Amino acid sequence: MDVVTREVEREEAENTETAFTRLLDWLDDGTDSGGETYLEMRRRLVAYFDRRNRPAADALADETFDRISRTLETSSIAVTPPARYCYVIARFVLLEDVRRERRSVPFDEARSTIPIEFTAGAREADAVARDRRLECLDRCLVKLKPEQRELVIEYYRDAKRQRIDRRREMASRMGISMNALGIRLCRIRGSLEACMGACSRRR
Amino acid sequence: MDISLSGQSVAGDRRLIRYLLGALPDEEAERLDEQSIVDEGMAARLRILEDDLVDAYVSGALSGETLERFESYYLASPRRREKVAFAKRLLAAVDRASASPTPPARVVAPAAAPAARASTPRETPRVRRAWFAWPVAAAALLALTCGTLFFEDAQLRRGLGEAQRLGAAANERARLLTQQLDARQAENAAMTQQLARIRTAEPVAAIALVLQPQTRGADAVPLIAVRTGGGDVSLDLQIETGGFDRYQASLKDPATARILWRSQMLGPRATARLSVVRVAIPANLLKKPQHYSLDLFGRRGADAPAIVGSYAFQVVPQ
């Protein structure tokens, strides 16, 4: 029985891998992004569900991809570009999530209660946690390539007017538009956020 | 407050910021929802603006309605609160990294007093330094203590301010939830009345309702009254992607993704204004009052079927 279970599990894992590869290929639409298109689409879907105030934005994004994968198992998809079909399915997923919420009339305790502590012990624990997270961020900054780290420091230093002027000067020096510079920094910032999240969970 | 830092249209950016703060009308927000996923340029622009908005909040650069909206709407999401927390840490880390080392402060020794004050030539300097050093040390200790107290006070004030802001955000969230609950209850009451009206209404002769592919519009799902025990429900599915010889529709329960029914192979019909595929769904499959979806597949020769559209509708049993 144990052998059969392992065989079934291995087959399921292979099927999952095949389905995921098929999804990546469909999203890439003829190019090979190395999974970047999938990561970017997932980020957009999570942001969409979060803007619609859905608590489980990550799960809804995964559900969207699961449904597209199931469709790809049996047929091709003529709707182009792939991002448009992702939006269509995401809308269905959103509508159903809203309907589920209406039926159960939830009250999200996690969102409603924001603990406010003023005890010395709580402040100290908060300070320790804060220091730990700053340590994580410092480690993640060190992990960046030197040119990326310098880019981050230069892009986010100073305040207000000086920051705008500095960014304009940076973009001009690099020979790119300010928008392109902004996109580049968004990506580095996103990787720092992910790194910090992983580091905080480990500690 | 100027958040548009990249030379893009300021008016366009202001609209996107209002979108991020949930301040646009529903229809306009839904158009941007679609663009935020489908349009690469729009997705990138939104990402940049959101980061800049969060950084502006952390730096204390937001004011007025934008600040109120940020604290009441944007901070209502745990995921977005985490973005703000990360931004604070990032800007603090950047400040630390970009601070240049300062040279050590020059210590200037107190000038020696004139010799006339000394009692003996040898003892005088030591005694003078002794009585002068204690007040200086006391003053330094007092300054240090005051500085520490001032720093702690500033931290407490910041913490209190932040707690008050979070408390205000929580209160606003509770108010919005209460409003939403009231609105939902009113909608439920309206739906119940509508259901009662439909059930008592005269039966409508079978007509072919035209459905459009689902692309946008949260509230644009058509309602179809279905008489149980009746024959078939005819629906004309508008085709936007043509070029196929035949079509096949499959009826799906979106909640379970289970396929309930498949049509035979169908040919397209061209009316004066549009091309449609007419499907006739047995009414006994549409018993539950819920959303259904119709996936339409196109077939060309012996090629594999290709999905050309998904059509949503809600059934009201009669």
Interface residues (C-beta under 8 A of the other chain):
Chain A: E40 M41 R44 L45 V46 A47 Y48 D50 R51 R52 N53 P55 A57 R67 R70 T71 T74 S75 S76 I77 A78 V79 P81 A83 R84 C86 Y87 V88 I89 A90 R91 F92 L94 L95 E96 V98 R99 R102 V105 F107 A110 R111 S112 T113 I114 I116 F118 R123 R133 L134 L137 D138 L141 R149 V152 I153 E154 Y156 R157 A159 K160 R163 I164 R167 R168 S177 M178 N179 L181 G182 I183 L185 C186 R189 L192 E193 M196
Chain B: D2 L5 S6 G7 Q8 L20 G22 D33 E34 S36 I37 V38 A43 A44 R45 L46 R47 I48 D51 D52 D55 S59 A61 A76 S77 P78 R79 R80 K83 F86 R89 L90 L91 A92 A93 V94 D95 A97 S98 G159 A163 L166 G167 A169 A170 R173 A174 L177 L181 R184 N188 P213 Q214 T215 R216 A218 V221 T241 P254 A255 A257 H291 S293 D295 F297 G298 A304 P305 A306 I307 V308 G309 S310 A312
